[in-house]
Amino acid sequence: MSKIIVQKFGGTSVGSVERIDAVAEIIKNASKSNYIIVVVSAMGGETNKLIKLSKHFSEDPDKREFDALVSTGETVSSALLAMALHSKGIKAKSYSASQIAMKTTNTFSKAKILDVNAKKILEVVKDNTIPIITGFQGITEGGDVTTLGRGGSDTTAVAIAAQVGALRCDIYTDVDGIFTTDPKIVSNAKKLDSITMEEMLELAGQGAKVMQTRAVEFANKYNVPVRVLSSFNEGNGTLITLKDESMENALVSGIAFQKDQIKFTLHGVGDVPGTAFRILGPISDAEVEVDVIVQNVSVDGKTDFTFTVSSEDEDTVKRVLENVKNDISFKELIVDSNIAKVSLVGVGMRSQAGVASKAFKALSENDVNIQIICTSEIKITMVVEKDLVDKTVEVLHKEFELEK
Amino acid sequence: MSKIIVQKFGGTSVGSVERIDAVAEIIKNASKSNYIIVVVSAMGGETNKLIKLSKHFSEDPDKREFDALVSTGETVSSALLAMALHSKGIKAKSYSASQIAMKTTNTFSKAKILDVNAKKILEVVKDNTIPIITGFQGITEGGDVTTLGRGGSDTTAVAIAAQVGALRCDIYTDVDGIFTTDPKIVSNAKKLDSITMEEMLELAGQGAKVMQTRAVEFANKYNVPVRVLSSFNEGNGTLITLKDESMENALVSGIAFQKDQIKFTLHGVGDVPGTAFRILGPISDAEVEVDVIVQNVSVDGKTDFTFTVSSEDEDTVKRVLENVKNDISFKELIVDSNIAKVSLVGVGMRSQAGVASKAFKALSENDVNIQIICTSEIKITMVVEKDLVDKTVEVLHKEFELEK
């Protein structure tokens, strides 16, 4: 029996009726050799249009209603894609989250997938019909509609691929694959044929913007091979491999960067046990993902505690810090939005020393000041001034000869 | 305890975010003296935009997908209206058909309501929260999304009013109430303060366009008082009374007309028992509503069988007649779309003769040729050439002094 492949199409891939026709053609061809399950995002721009409507009533609309509103974009695109397949003689049916029981937590706008009715999906597949499933959407136990957060359709696709035991999950997007860095900034950035899941995790988290971190984590956890490829151009894309299968690893695989970041510094906080938890606990409870965390050396029992979050979480973090102000005494709260992150990623870093110092030397020679440094086994993250991001990426790309 | 009123807002009433604000104000005021349940249509124009998208793929798209697609308009407006109420300090929650188990038949695009979870709706009401329910939508037993056909939101509202035992169902629209005829055609057409359910049934069926026939039938069947009023202007609208409560009835209450009609004539059909059934049975099975039906006097065992349907059903009827051609022998099929219907409606007709002859005389004096005449207890319907509709309505409005 042929195997199942889950194909996910993002917003630009289905951005117009003509694009939906093109996607239907891709699905039709793929369905000749495999069973296909499709996950689809809203037509490009539609979600933003809906968000704009909601902003008329409130800057911070009720999240239950917000999710009910924005999830309609996926319902529209899934029905249209089913129609496009019918017009090509292919049997297909659209399914909303409710219809395939895509159960999630009840954290509106940032819901996490708990379960999905794989049996129902497989019944459709067995009927030689292609299920076109709405990405991004979920439902709570009580039947409320939730959404998985920006880029959530990737997670939907991987979760379904895991549950139905798919051979592979193909993430169709508007880029040809994963590059050593953004080709818009470094013109000779190179497409990678494969990348390890670990490297991809670091790249996605750092804003490579090709695939959502949570989706990569899901793929990693459930051993789902993922391929990232273009729905616009032919090509094999980049395969995200479960294990590191290449004999020799490049020192650095790619450079990621992220501009929509904000830096909070609690100046003069007491350097006592539990401080980090008392600050980050409530922020985590508010479902904000904290990224770089640095605590400087203590002076006179006081220290500076710094962390970065996505710009969109600025108000939430401010509110949380206001609430916990009495628990954590600090002298001053410094908020800096004129920052960005740049990260070098590569499994090769594990075994080879000197990557960090090589990077810092190159940046220093090019007058780039690094505000914060944070390293892990396969990643070096640097926080720099927002205006210096492009330069930083260029310098590092050249230094590590990624164009080769 | 105060009583429940169901308020339904049509597409023009919620046609923009500003209109949604205005509607929220109406709901807020009404909620001071009664419990309110809201039923809402899609924002004006949105459903047509979605239909246009679907037409790219097929002139006759799969109805299951079509319904999934077009039902999203109501989901959008219900969520936005809930947000608008929140901004005014009112507790409200949007509910889709799926969430309140609005069960229907599985006749996509023309589904009929079977049941609704009134208990769930009343639980929301008891929690001092206004439920904002999507009109037009339903779900089948199997969980597929259906729609109730054009104007279906009226039916949703009346069905819910019946199930929750509401005091009244207020249908908010863009007109001030029910008029003796269309004010666009007869400038001194008069607004009626009340009208009987029977008269309204005839008017709605004949295209008064204010409220869907099925909704009036529902209201009639379940004894739900309905009021039609404007969401744009203040005023009490027109109350559709259960019984005829006025002492004296006007001879003619109003004039309705409908231009989007098509006439089918089966010429030379056998005048044998069962002919009408063999023609109309399959048409009814195809969910097409047949309107005026006339069978002419038989000559030599042959007769002419004529009926009118809505223009949108033209293709369906042609297909059905093609299929039954062998069962029913006829000489020729004549299809005429250059027609329209005009109807005089009034409960007073019951007890007073001469309305028909008075109407025919006035029309004859004004050179209007009547192609088909069809009378009932409280209605006289005439089929005329499409171009003569306005003239016919004007002549009759003047003849029966409806401006007074």
Interface residues (C-beta under 8 A of the other chain):
Chain A: V17 I20 D21 L50 L53 S54 H56 F57 S58 P61 D62 R64 E65 F66 A68 L69 T72 T75 V76 S78 A79 L80 A82 M83 A84 H86 S87 K93 S94 S96 S98 Q99 G143 D144 V145
Chain B: V17 I20 D21 L50 L53 S54 H56 F57 S58 P61 D62 R64 E65 F66 A68 L69 T72 T75 V76 S78 A79 L80 A82 M83 A84 H86 S87 K93 S94 S96 S98 Q99 G143 D144 V145
